[in-house]
Amino acid sequence: MNQDRYGSDVLGGSGSTHHKAPRTSRPQAAEPGLVVEEVTTGWVGAVVRVEKSGGVHVVVLEDRRGRTRTFPLGRGFWLDGEPVALTAPVRAPAPPRPTRTASGSVAVHDARARVARGSRIWVEGKHDAELVEKVWGDDLRLEGVVVELLDGVDNLPDAIRDFAPGPGRRVGVLVDHLVDGAKESRIAAEAVKAAPAGTVLVLGHPYVDVWQAVRPERIGLTAWPTIERGTEWKHGILRELGWPAQEQADVARAWQRILRSVRSYADLEPSLLGRVEELIDFVTT
């Protein structure tokens, strides 16, 4: 016995079961670059941005010719043949602010930099200053301490006499290769004698250059290479590392590479850490 598959009235609403229920629009975040079609205009474009205009959230679509049109956010779009309701993309929450500075001190957020003190910290060169800034910069700004370039230790006694240290005007000096019997030790002693007692403190590390104060593991070494006397130290290091070493620009690029490897005080040798902390205490006391 044959049955009428369509019922008595194929156009009627009652008894008809062959029509599919209309598809509902699923939510779809309007992420930049998502390509959709606006159903009423047929405009096809990639999402450029979602913004608020006149109190209404809208989406801006850019077609393949670079033209843009703006549509209300919500239903009325097709994506891969399916109806979608565009929603504002969910932004990831901002990462928590660090509780410690690069030097390991407690971070003080939203604090203004203090007006500069009369006291100063002097370092021998640009690389020393950049390393101190990277690790202790937040602390120094909070304390109002300015780090200045000495441009070599040979003129230290004259520089101290010109600075005229005194009460509330101290100088802390960080010197490379400050070891017994070295020229730097003699110059440092002379400089301290030329100033009122308790106004100048000269400290140093044992390294030929501040590069060595960065732990060698940070650049893939087990130890910094030993460079023979008579060879310019930085160029010798670069050749040992297999890095370009022909021009001063090569040295500058190498230092930036080394500096980028420093994340915090933990990437520096203790012999530098202690000296810098002591100098900061000296000029802020």
DASULZI-V658116 format. One record per pair of residues at least 24 apart in sequence whose ideal C-beta (glycine too) atoms are under 7 Angstrom apart, sorted by the first residue. I is the first residue (numbers start at 1). J is the second residue. D is the distance in whole Angstrom. If there is no record, write none. Layout:
[[I	J	D] [I	J	D]]
This chain:
[[23	83	6] [25	75	5] [25	83	4] [25	84	5] [25	85	4] [26	82	7] [26	84	6] [27	85	5] [27	87	5] [28	79	6] [28	84	4] [28	85	7] [28	86	6] [28	87	7] [29	87	6] [29	89	5] [29	90	7] [30	59	5] [30	73	7] [30	86	4] [30	87	7] [30	88	7] [30	89	6] [31	89	5] [36	61	7] [36	77	4] [36	78	6] [36	79	5] [36	84	7] [36	86	7] [37	77	7] [37	78	4] [38	71	5] [38	76	6] [38	77	6] [39	76	5] [39	77	7] [39	78	6] [40	76	6] [43	69	6] [45	69	7] [50	88	5] [50	89	7] [57	88	6] [59	86	6] [101	138	4] [101	139	6] [102	134	7] [102	135	5] [102	138	7] [102	264	5] [102	265	6] [103	135	5] [103	136	5] [103	139	5] [103	265	5] [104	264	7] [104	265	5] [105	139	5] [108	142	6] [111	142	6] [113	141	4] [114	142	6] [114	143	6] [114	144	3] [115	144	6] [116	144	5] [116	146	5] [117	144	5] [117	145	6] [117	283	7] [118	168	5] [118	169	4] [119	145	7] [119	169	6] [119	170	4] [119	171	7] [119	283	4] [120	146	6] [120	148	6] [120	171	6] [120	283	7] [121	145	6] [121	147	5] [121	172	5] [121	174	7] [121	279	5] [121	283	6] [122	148	5] [122	150	4] [122	171	6] [122	173	5] [123	147	6] [123	149	6] [123	150	6] [123	174	5] [124	150	5] [124	152	6] [124	153	6] [124	175	6] [124	176	5] [125	149	7] [125	151	7] [127	210	5] [127	255	5] [128	174	6] [128	210	5] [130	259	6] [131	210	6] [131	259	7] [131	262	7] [132	276	6] [134	259	6] [134	262	6] [135	262	7] [135	264	7] [135	265	6] [135	268	7] [136	276	6] [136	280	7] [139	280	7] [143	280	7] [143	284	5] [145	280	6] [145	283	6] [145	284	6] [153	184	5] [153	187	6] [154	187	7] [156	187	6] [156	188	7] [156	191	4] [157	187	7] [157	190	5] [157	191	5] [157	194	5] [160	191	5] [160	194	6] [160	195	5] [160	200	6] [161	194	6] [165	195	5] [165	196	7] [165	199	4] [165	200	6] [166	196	6] [166	199	6] [170	199	5] [170	282	6] [170	283	5] [171	199	7] [171	200	5] [172	201	5] [172	279	4] [172	282	5] [172	283	5] [173	202	4] [174	203	6] [174	204	7] [174	275	6] [174	276	7] [174	279	6] [175	202	6] [175	204	4] [176	204	6] [176	205	7] [176	207	6] [176	208	7] [176	209	6] [176	210	6] [177	204	7] [177	206	7] [177	207	6] [177	208	5] [178	204	2] [178	205	7] [179	206	5] [201	279	7] [201	282	5] [203	275	4] [203	278	6] [203	279	6] [204	275	7] [205	271	5] [205	272	5] [205	275	6] [206	271	6] [208	233	5] [209	233	6] [209	234	7] [211	237	7] [211	258	6] [213	268	6] [213	269	5] [213	272	4] [214	258	6] [214	261	7] [214	262	6] [214	267	6] [214	268	6] [215	267	5] [215	268	7] [215	269	6] [218	261	4] [218	262	7] [218	267	5] [219	258	6] [219	261	6]]
